[in-house]
């Protein structure tokens, strides 16, 4: 697993313990069981976390629950494609009824 400085991450099963981009990303060795807890935290909180760096290695993260909740709330306000489709149909029906002077 690599973790970028922007707090995003990628997993590549062909390279579980190297920075395959060679961009200076942080590497978490997926083959070591002692890293599994950190990997799960990164998956859960990325990018809403602070990176804890020691000796230029990522050793932990500090989750930012407030930002995550805020983002989840914002995403919940965005209509789904189905909701948009239904709203468009409703508008078409209203326009047809108005043109026919039925409303």
Phi, psi and omega in degrees: 000137171247147174238124180277165180293339177276007175078011171273166181219163173217149176238137179221110185298341177283336182227070186287349184219029178220159174272089186294342176275342183054048181247009182080024177287157174286141182245130172247118184288108182288346182278350181260125182297331180292347179265353186299320180295316179297319179300316180295321177297317180297315179300322184285320190254345182301136359266014185270070185200159171255140180271134176258112186248132173226128181053042179062024176236142176283116183250341180192173173229156173243110181296145174248084184301324183299314178294321180296315179297318178300314180295317178300320179295314179300317180295328180289340180277343180282126182293148176285161177304324179294319179296320178296315180300314180297320179296320178296319178295317178301318179296320178297318179297316179298317179298318179297316179294322178292318179296330179271008181054036178266347173221000000 
